[in-house]
């Protein structure tokens, strides 16, 4: 391990003490992680491009840690990747290995202190050490680990910092990062895809269930890349090699790639989050050996067979029907529904491609305008038509209500809503911010009640069996469906929630 210094740079980008993000009711994102070992390459610029390709996974903060083998430079701040970094910043980050992160908080508030990568400097008698860490997922035994550490309440604000503290304490006794990981990882529970660097190597880890994705790519003759999704490899010219397996630890250095298995075999049970296919992942991503776009098309095809468009209402017999998707994840599903049903496909909503997360606390009128900021109807395409609208989910119901109202204002004769997943009734504890069941409309309303609430002529969800068929699961194995079925693959402590650490402060 090198004995260089660690430098942390805090950019003066509108430092926010507390942030309320977004004003819609889509599923809240997991984070995106990226790691690269590429001698002779400008890894800061490559990391920027990789994070940009993963921006959809989190828009609260972004950061990267770059090392030349001696010094570890960490730059992070609130905002989008393009807001945190510019050419001037990237040129200053010299080195041949890096890890990067783009965040949506699932444990810990959205504040600058919790932006990642998390970095630690360890003063040791023999020689100093340092590392940086980026984490996607959510630990379920965070409180127990904090108790084990014996830190003062409020000292640690996120589960990622808990992991960093555990590693730092292990390394303080002279242990290298790799050995510290082998010691610490078996004690972690829940979801974690992690990238780390100590200045000498880049390491990627995926939890024994593989709740969140992580893949490995090759860049040129000596370069290697880790990323949450394969498009981050494509954008920098890397070649997809394989997915990091659940329970695997990949170590990348001058000697190439080594694979280690830090978890007991009994704990390894693949359970990739099925919502990665429904909503989270980019359509061009490859997960579990399948392209996401094709899976979403199959969801639409199966919905057309399960829940076809009903006959027209009296007086609407002459109105043409059209299938449309809610951008972005609903569009391939709409294509599949149209193909299977024989109903014409058309565009009904235009998405504002340049709107990001709103880092404000909006009042009610601003919340009501939330959908209109992002979507605008194509009135000539909509007017007088019986619409079949494909969307990925209904979480809280507010977005669906506003969207339907918008379609009716544009002249839709009927609106029939088709959802490419079953009702979302249970909170996720593995990396989605839906920890309060009271916020989930399907947990407190029947399908008939939701139909009236969002004001549509009909509403139908894809069944769990058909969803698993769309992602080509074998007997439902290999995927986590807890938010849809209540079947949690691991034990979840009572009272687990996003602010679990802050509540003890």
C-alpha positions as CSV (number, residue, x, y, z in Angstrom):
1,X,0.0,0.0,0.0
2,X,1.2,3.5,-0.8
3,X,2.1,5.9,2.0
4,X,0.8,9.1,0.3
5,X,-1.6,11.6,1.6
6,X,-5.3,11.9,1.1
7,X,-6.7,15.2,-0.2
8,X,-10.4,16.0,0.0
9,X,-11.8,18.9,-2.1
10,X,-15.2,20.4,-1.4
11,X,-16.4,22.4,-4.3
12,X,-18.4,25.7,-3.6
13,X,-21.5,24.6,-5.4
14,X,-24.4,25.9,-3.4
15,X,-23.7,23.9,-0.2
16,X,-27.1,22.8,1.1
17,X,-27.5,21.8,4.8
18,X,-30.7,19.9,4.1
19,X,-32.4,19.0,0.9
20,X,-35.8,17.7,-0.1
21,X,-35.5,16.1,-3.5
22,X,-38.0,15.6,-6.3
23,X,-41.7,16.2,-6.3
24,X,-43.0,13.1,-8.1
25,X,-43.9,9.6,-6.8
26,X,-41.8,7.4,-8.9
27,X,-39.6,4.8,-7.2
28,X,-36.7,6.5,-5.6
29,X,-33.4,5.5,-7.2
30,X,-30.6,3.4,-6.0
31,X,-27.1,4.8,-6.4
32,X,-24.6,4.4,-9.2
33,X,-21.0,3.2,-8.6
34,X,-18.0,3.2,-11.0
35,X,-14.4,2.0,-10.6
36,X,-11.5,2.0,-13.1
37,X,-7.9,0.8,-13.2
38,X,-6.3,2.0,-16.5
39,X,-2.6,2.9,-16.6
40,X,-1.9,5.6,-19.2
41,X,-5.5,6.8,-19.4
42,X,-7.1,10.0,-18.1
43,X,-9.2,8.1,-15.6
44,X,-10.9,11.2,-14.2
45,X,-12.5,12.0,-17.5
46,X,-13.4,8.4,-18.0
47,X,-15.0,8.3,-14.6
48,X,-16.9,11.4,-15.4
49,X,-18.4,9.8,-18.5
50,X,-19.1,6.6,-16.6
51,X,-21.0,8.5,-13.9
52,X,-22.8,10.5,-16.5
53,X,-24.1,7.3,-17.9
54,X,-25.3,6.3,-14.4
55,X,-26.9,9.6,-13.6
56,X,-30.4,8.1,-13.7
57,X,-29.6,6.1,-10.6
58,X,-29.1,9.2,-8.3
59,X,-29.2,12.9,-8.7
60,X,-28.5,14.2,-5.2
61,X,-24.7,14.3,-5.2
62,X,-21.8,13.0,-7.2
63,X,-18.1,12.4,-6.5
64,X,-14.9,10.6,-7.4
65,X,-11.6,9.6,-5.8
66,X,-8.6,9.5,-8.1
67,X,-5.1,8.1,-7.3
68,X,-1.8,8.1,-9.0
69,X,-0.6,5.5,-6.5
70,X,0.7,8.0,-4.0
71,X,-1.9,10.7,-3.5
72,X,-5.7,10.1,-3.3
73,X,-7.7,13.1,-4.4
74,X,-11.4,13.1,-3.5
75,X,-13.9,15.6,-5.1
76,X,-17.6,15.5,-4.3
77,X,-20.5,17.8,-3.9
78,X,-24.3,18.1,-4.1
79,X,-25.8,18.2,-7.5
80,X,-25.6,16.4,-10.8
81,X,-22.4,15.0,-12.3
82,X,-22.2,17.9,-14.8
83,X,-22.6,20.4,-11.9
84,X,-20.0,18.9,-9.6
85,X,-17.2,18.5,-12.3
86,X,-15.9,20.6,-15.1
87,X,-12.7,20.4,-17.3
88,X,-10.7,22.5,-14.8
89,X,-11.5,20.1,-12.0
90,X,-11.0,17.0,-14.0
91,X,-7.6,18.0,-15.3
92,X,-6.4,18.4,-11.8
93,X,-7.3,14.9,-10.9
94,X,-4.3,13.0,-12.2
95,X,-4.0,9.2,-11.7
96,X,-4.5,5.8,-13.2
97,X,-7.2,4.5,-11.0
98,X,-10.4,5.9,-9.6
99,X,-13.8,5.2,-8.0
100,X,-16.9,7.3,-8.5
101,X,-20.4,7.6,-7.2
102,X,-23.7,9.3,-7.9
103,X,-26.2,9.2,-5.0
104,X,-29.8,8.9,-4.0
105,X,-30.0,8.6,-0.2
106,X,-31.6,5.5,1.2
107,X,-29.9,5.7,4.6
108,X,-29.0,9.2,5.8
109,X,-30.2,12.6,4.8
110,X,-29.4,14.3,1.5
111,X,-26.6,16.5,2.9
112,X,-23.1,17.3,1.7
113,X,-21.6,15.3,4.6
114,X,-23.1,12.1,3.1
115,X,-21.9,12.6,-0.4
116,X,-19.6,9.9,-1.7
117,X,-17.1,8.5,-2.1
118,X,-16.5,8.2,1.6
119,X,-12.8,8.5,2.3
120,X,-10.7,7.6,5.3
121,X,-7.1,8.3,6.2
122,X,-5.5,5.9,8.8
123,X,-2.5,6.9,10.9
124,X,-0.5,3.9,11.7
125,X,2.9,3.2,13.3
126,X,4.3,1.5,10.3
127,X,3.0,3.7,7.5
128,X,-0.2,5.7,6.7
129,X,-3.0,4.2,4.8
130,X,-6.1,5.6,3.0
131,X,-9.1,4.4,1.0
132,X,-12.2,5.7,-0.7
133,X,-15.5,3.9,-1.0
134,X,-18.7,4.2,-3.0
135,X,-21.8,2.2,-2.1
136,X,-25.0,1.3,-3.9
137,X,-27.7,-0.4,-1.8
138,X,-28.9,-0.4,1.8
139,X,-27.6,-2.3,4.9
140,X,-30.3,-3.8,7.1
141,X,-28.2,-4.3,10.2
142,X,-26.9,-0.7,10.4
143,X,-28.1,-0.1,13.9
144,X,-26.4,-3.3,15.2
145,X,-23.1,-2.4,13.5
146,X,-23.2,1.1,15.0
147,X,-23.7,-0.4,18.5
148,X,-20.8,-2.8,17.8
149,X,-18.6,0.2,16.9
150,X,-19.6,2.0,20.1
151,X,-19.6,5.5,18.5
152,X,-21.5,8.4,19.9
153,X,-25.1,8.9,18.6
154,X,-25.1,11.1,15.4
155,X,-21.4,10.5,14.8
156,X,-22.1,8.3,11.7
157,X,-24.9,9.4,9.4
158,X,-25.1,6.7,6.7
159,X,-24.6,3.0,6.3
160,X,-21.8,3.7,3.9
161,X,-19.9,5.5,6.6
162,X,-20.5,2.5,8.9
163,X,-18.7,0.3,6.4
164,X,-15.9,2.8,6.1
165,X,-15.5,3.0,9.8
166,X,-15.4,-0.8,10.2
167,X,-12.7,-1.0,7.5
168,X,-10.7,1.9,9.0
169,X,-10.6,0.2,12.4
170,X,-9.5,-3.0,10.9
171,X,-6.8,-1.3,8.9
172,X,-5.6,0.7,11.9
173,X,-3.9,-2.5,13.2
174,X,-1.8,-2.8,10.1
175,X,-4.2,-4.7,7.9
176,X,-4.4,-4.0,4.2
177,X,-7.7,-3.0,2.6
178,X,-8.2,-6.4,0.9
179,X,-7.7,-8.2,4.2
180,X,-9.9,-5.7,6.1
181,X,-12.7,-6.4,3.6
182,X,-12.4,-10.1,4.1
183,X,-12.8,-9.5,7.8
184,X,-15.6,-6.9,7.7
185,X,-17.8,-8.1,4.8
186,X,-19.3,-11.3,6.4
187,X,-20.7,-9.1,9.1
188,X,-22.7,-6.9,6.7
189,X,-26.4,-7.7,5.9
190,X,-28.7,-6.3,3.3
191,X,-27.8,-4.8,-0.1
192,X,-24.4,-3.6,-1.1
193,X,-22.6,-3.2,-4.3
194,X,-19.4,-1.4,-3.4
195,X,-16.3,0.0,-5.2
196,X,-13.2,0.9,-3.3
197,X,-9.6,2.0,-3.9
198,X,-6.6,2.3,-1.6
199,X,-4.4,3.9,-4.2
200,X,-2.9,0.6,-5.3
201,X,-5.9,-1.4,-6.5
202,X,-9.6,-1.1,-7.3
203,X,-12.0,-3.5,-5.6
204,X,-15.6,-4.3,-6.3
205,X,-17.9,-6.2,-4.0
206,X,-21.4,-7.5,-4.4
207,X,-23.6,-8.8,-1.5
208,X,-24.4,-12.5,-1.3
209,X,-27.9,-11.9,-2.7
210,X,-26.8,-9.5,-5.5
211,X,-29.7,-7.2,-4.9
212,X,-28.0,-4.4,-6.8
213,X,-26.1,-4.8,-10.1
214,X,-22.4,-4.6,-10.7
215,X,-20.5,-5.6,-13.8
216,X,-16.9,-5.9,-15.0
217,X,-15.5,-4.6,-18.3
218,X,-12.1,-4.5,-20.1
219,X,-10.6,-1.3,-21.4
220,X,-7.7,-1.8,-23.8
221,X,-4.8,-4.2,-23.0
222,X,-4.4,-3.4,-19.3
223,X,-7.5,-1.5,-18.2
224,X,-10.4,-2.8,-16.2
225,X,-13.7,-1.2,-15.2
226,X,-16.4,-1.8,-12.7
227,X,-19.9,-0.2,-13.1
228,X,-23.4,-0.5,-11.8
229,X,-24.7,-0.9,-15.4
230,X,-23.1,-1.9,-18.7
231,X,-23.9,1.3,-20.6
232,X,-21.2,3.0,-18.4
233,X,-18.8,0.6,-20.0
234,X,-20.0,1.3,-23.5
235,X,-19.7,5.1,-23.2
236,X,-16.0,4.9,-22.4
237,X,-15.2,2.3,-25.0
238,X,-14.8,-0.6,-22.6
239,X,-16.0,-4.1,-23.4
240,X,-18.5,-6.0,-21.2
241,X,-16.8,-9.1,-19.7
242,X,-19.3,-10.3,-17.2
243,X,-21.4,-9.4,-14.2
244,X,-19.8,-9.6,-10.8
245,X,-21.5,-12.5,-9.1
246,X,-23.5,-12.3,-5.9
247,X,-21.1,-12.8,-3.0
248,X,-18.0,-12.1,-5.1
249,X,-15.1,-9.7,-4.4
250,X,-13.1,-8.6,-7.5
251,X,-9.6,-7.1,-6.9
252,X,-8.0,-5.2,-9.9
253,X,-4.4,-4.3,-9.9
254,X,-1.1,-4.4,-11.9
255,X,-1.4,-8.2,-12.0
256,X,-4.9,-8.2,-13.5
257,X,-8.1,-9.4,-11.9
258,X,-8.5,-11.7,-9.0
259,X,-11.8,-13.1,-7.7
260,X,-12.4,-13.9,-4.0
261,X,-15.4,-15.3,-2.1
262,X,-15.6,-13.6,1.3
263,X,-19.0,-15.0,2.2
264,X,-20.0,-18.5,3.3
265,X,-21.6,-20.5,0.5
266,X,-24.8,-20.9,2.6
267,X,-25.4,-17.1,2.3
268,X,-25.1,-16.9,-1.4
269,X,-28.6,-16.8,-3.0
270,X,-29.0,-14.6,-6.1
271,X,-31.9,-12.1,-5.7
272,X,-31.5,-9.2,-8.1
273,X,-34.1,-6.6,-7.5
274,X,-36.8,-7.1,-10.2
275,X,-37.4,-3.4,-10.2
276,X,-34.1,-2.9,-11.9
277,X,-35.9,-4.4,-15.0
278,X,-39.2,-2.6,-14.3
279,X,-37.8,0.9,-13.7
280,X,-34.3,1.6,-12.4
281,X,-31.9,0.3,-15.1
282,X,-31.3,1.9,-18.5
283,X,-33.1,0.1,-21.3
284,X,-29.7,-0.6,-22.9
285,X,-28.3,-2.3,-19.8
286,X,-27.7,-6.0,-19.6
287,X,-28.8,-7.6,-16.3
288,X,-28.8,-11.3,-15.5
289,X,-27.7,-11.9,-19.1
290,X,-30.8,-10.1,-20.5
291,X,-31.2,-6.7,-22.1
292,X,-33.6,-4.5,-20.1
293,X,-35.3,-3.1,-23.2
294,X,-36.5,-6.5,-24.4
295,X,-37.8,-7.4,-21.0
296,X,-39.9,-4.3,-20.9
297,X,-41.3,-5.0,-24.3
298,X,-42.3,-8.5,-23.1
299,X,-44.0,-6.9,-20.0
300,X,-46.2,-4.9,-22.4
301,X,-46.9,-8.0,-24.6
302,X,-48.0,-10.0,-21.6
303,X,-50.1,-7.1,-20.3
304,X,-51.9,-7.0,-23.6
305,X,-52.9,-10.7,-23.2
306,X,-53.7,-10.4,-19.5
307,X,-55.6,-7.1,-19.6
308,X,-56.7,-6.1,-23.1
309,X,-58.5,-2.8,-23.9
310,X,-62.1,-3.1,-22.9
311,X,-65.0,-2.2,-25.3
312,X,-65.6,1.6,-25.8
313,X,-67.9,3.4,-23.5
314,X,-71.3,4.4,-25.0
315,X,-70.8,7.3,-27.4
316,X,-67.1,6.5,-28.0
317,X,-67.7,3.7,-30.5
318,X,-66.1,5.7,-33.3
319,X,-63.1,6.9,-31.3
320,X,-59.8,5.4,-32.5
321,X,-57.6,3.6,-29.9
322,X,-53.9,4.3,-29.3
323,X,-51.3,2.8,-27.1
324,X,-48.8,5.2,-25.6
325,X,-46.0,4.9,-23.0
326,X,-45.1,7.2,-20.1
327,X,-41.4,8.2,-20.7
328,X,-39.1,6.5,-20.3
329,X,-39.6,3.0,-19.0
330,X,-43.2,2.9,-20.3
331,X,-42.3,3.3,-23.9
332,X,-40.8,-0.1,-24.7
333,X,-43.8,-1.7,-22.8
334,X,-46.2,0.3,-24.9
335,X,-44.4,-1.0,-28.1
336,X,-44.9,-4.5,-26.8
337,X,-48.6,-3.9,-25.9
338,X,-49.3,-2.4,-29.3
339,X,-47.6,-5.3,-31.1
340,X,-49.5,-7.9,-29.2
341,X,-52.8,-6.2,-29.3
342,X,-52.8,-4.9,-32.8
343,X,-53.7,-1.4,-31.6
344,X,-51.8,1.5,-33.1
345,X,-48.8,2.8,-31.1
346,X,-48.3,6.5,-30.8
347,X,-46.6,9.1,-28.7
348,X,-48.7,11.0,-26.3
349,X,-46.3,12.7,-23.9
350,X,-43.0,14.6,-24.6
351,X,-40.4,14.5,-21.8
352,X,-38.3,17.5,-20.9
353,X,-34.8,16.0,-21.3
354,X,-33.1,18.8,-19.4
355,X,-34.9,18.8,-16.2
356,X,-33.2,17.2,-13.2
357,X,-34.1,16.8,-9.6
358,X,-35.5,19.9,-7.9
359,X,-33.3,20.8,-4.9
360,X,-36.1,22.8,-3.2
361,X,-38.9,22.2,-0.8
362,X,-41.9,23.0,-3.0
363,X,-45.2,24.3,-1.8
364,X,-48.4,22.5,-2.8
365,X,-48.9,24.4,-6.0
366,X,-45.3,23.6,-7.1
367,X,-45.9,19.9,-6.3
368,X,-49.1,20.0,-8.4
369,X,-47.0,21.3,-11.3
370,X,-44.4,18.6,-10.9
371,X,-45.5,16.4,-13.8
372,X,-46.0,19.4,-16.1
373,X,-42.4,20.3,-15.6
374,X,-41.3,17.0,-16.9
375,X,-44.1,15.9,-19.4
376,X,-46.2,17.8,-22.0
377,X,-49.0,16.2,-24.0
378,X,-49.1,16.0,-27.8
379,X,-52.6,17.3,-28.1
380,X,-53.3,16.4,-31.7
381,X,-52.2,12.9,-31.1
382,X,-54.4,12.5,-28.0
383,X,-57.6,14.4,-28.8
384,X,-60.6,12.1,-29.4
385,X,-58.7,8.9,-28.8
386,X,-59.2,6.0,-26.4
387,X,-55.7,5.8,-24.8
388,X,-54.0,2.8,-23.4
389,X,-51.3,4.3,-21.2
390,X,-48.3,2.1,-20.1
391,X,-46.4,3.0,-17.0
392,X,-44.0,1.1,-14.7
393,X,-45.6,1.6,-11.3
394,X,-47.9,3.6,-9.1
395,X,-46.2,4.4,-5.8
396,X,-48.0,7.2,-4.1
397,X,-50.5,8.0,-6.8
398,X,-50.0,11.8,-7.2
399,X,-48.1,11.6,-10.5
400,X,-50.7,9.3,-12.1
401,X,-53.5,11.7,-11.1
402,X,-51.7,14.7,-12.6
403,X,-50.8,12.8,-15.8
404,X,-54.4,11.6,-16.3
405,X,-55.7,15.1,-15.7
406,X,-53.3,16.3,-18.3
407,X,-54.4,13.7,-20.9
408,X,-58.0,14.6,-20.3
409,X,-57.3,18.3,-20.7
410,X,-55.7,17.4,-24.1
411,X,-58.9,15.8,-25.2
412,X,-58.6,12.1,-24.5
413,X,-61.9,10.3,-24.9
414,X,-60.9,7.5,-22.5
415,X,-57.8,6.7,-20.4
416,X,-57.0,3.1,-19.6
417,X,-53.9,2.7,-17.4
418,X,-51.7,-0.4,-17.6
419,X,-48.9,-1.0,-15.1
420,X,-46.0,-3.3,-16.0
421,X,-45.6,-4.5,-12.4
422,X,-48.0,-5.8,-9.7
423,X,-49.3,-3.4,-7.1
424,X,-46.4,-1.9,-5.0
425,X,-47.6,-2.7,-1.5
426,X,-44.5,-3.4,0.7
427,X,-41.6,-1.1,1.5
428,X,-38.1,-1.9,0.2
429,X,-35.2,-2.1,2.6
430,X,-32.6,-3.0,-0.1
431,X,-31.9,0.4,-1.8
432,X,-35.2,2.0,-2.7
433,X,-36.5,4.9,-0.6
434,X,-40.0,3.5,0.1
435,X,-39.6,2.7,3.8
436,X,-43.0,4.1,5.0
437,X,-46.0,1.8,4.1
438,X,-48.4,4.7,4.7
439,X,-47.0,6.3,1.5
440,X,-47.8,3.4,-0.7
441,X,-51.2,3.8,-2.3
442,X,-51.6,0.1,-3.1
443,X,-51.1,-0.8,0.6
444,X,-54.2,1.1,1.6
445,X,-56.4,1.0,-1.5
446,X,-57.8,-1.7,-3.6
447,X,-57.3,-1.7,-7.4
448,X,-60.9,-0.4,-7.8
449,X,-60.3,2.4,-5.3
450,X,-57.0,3.4,-7.1
451,X,-58.9,3.4,-10.4
452,X,-61.3,5.9,-9.0
453,X,-58.6,7.9,-7.2
454,X,-56.5,8.4,-10.4
455,X,-59.7,8.9,-12.5
456,X,-59.2,6.3,-15.3
457,X,-61.8,4.2,-17.1
458,X,-59.8,1.0,-16.3
459,X,-56.6,0.1,-14.4
460,X,-54.7,-3.2,-14.6
461,X,-51.4,-4.4,-13.2
462,X,-49.1,-7.1,-14.6
463,X,-49.3,-10.2,-12.4
464,X,-46.2,-11.4,-10.6
465,X,-46.1,-14.6,-12.6
466,X,-46.1,-12.7,-15.9
467,X,-43.5,-10.2,-14.6
468,X,-41.1,-13.0,-13.8
469,X,-41.9,-14.6,-17.2
470,X,-41.0,-11.3,-18.8
471,X,-37.5,-11.2,-17.2
472,X,-37.3,-14.9,-17.9
473,X,-36.9,-16.0,-14.3
474,X,-36.8,-19.7,-13.6
475,X,-39.6,-20.5,-11.0
476,X,-39.2,-17.0,-9.6
477,X,-35.7,-17.7,-8.4
478,X,-32.9,-15.2,-8.8
479,X,-35.0,-12.1,-8.2
480,X,-36.2,-10.1,-5.2
481,X,-39.9,-9.3,-5.4
482,X,-40.3,-8.1,-1.7
483,X,-42.0,-4.8,-2.6
484,X,-44.6,-6.6,-4.7
485,X,-45.1,-9.8,-2.7
486,X,-43.9,-9.1,0.9
487,X,-41.5,-12.0,0.6
488,X,-38.2,-10.6,2.0
489,X,-35.2,-12.7,1.2
490,X,-33.4,-11.6,4.4
491,X,-34.4,-10.7,8.0
492,X,-35.4,-7.0,8.2
493,X,-35.3,-5.4,11.7
494,X,-38.6,-3.8,12.9
495,X,-38.4,-0.1,12.7
496,X,-35.7,0.1,9.9
497,X,-36.1,3.3,8.0
498,X,-34.0,5.9,6.1
499,X,-33.2,8.1,9.1
500,X,-32.4,5.2,11.5
501,X,-29.0,6.7,12.3
502,X,-30.1,10.3,12.7
503,X,-33.0,9.2,15.0
504,X,-30.5,8.3,17.6
505,X,-28.7,11.6,17.5
